[in-house]
């Protein structure tokens, strides 16, 4: 990891260090985070893929075996649908 030297107002550094401590982090970690965000601004974001739940064509609604009150059941159904979509 490289070190850099910056010229920043002493009062601003003091305030930034206090805020970083309040957030449970370090000023170095915050600077890495900000530089990372700065660099990624010009990078196009990957498209967001929203998985779809399998729907019964015969009766509408969710396919049998998917419990809408269970997050795990819903996630499993979305994952299975994503795999089938990628294979076809």
WOWO-V183754 format. One record per pair of residues at least 24 apart in sequence whose C-alpha atoms are under 8 Angstrom apart, sorted by sequence separation. I is the first residue (numbers start at 1). J is the second residue. D is the distance in Angstrom with one decimal. If there is no record, write none. Layout:
BEGIN
i:j:d
I:J:D
I:J:D
END
This chain:
BEGIN
i:j:d
53:77:6.2
54:78:7.3
53:78:5.2
52:78:6.0
51:78:5.8
54:81:6.5
51:79:7.7
53:81:6.9
52:81:7.1
51:81:7.5
52:82:7.9
51:82:6.5
END
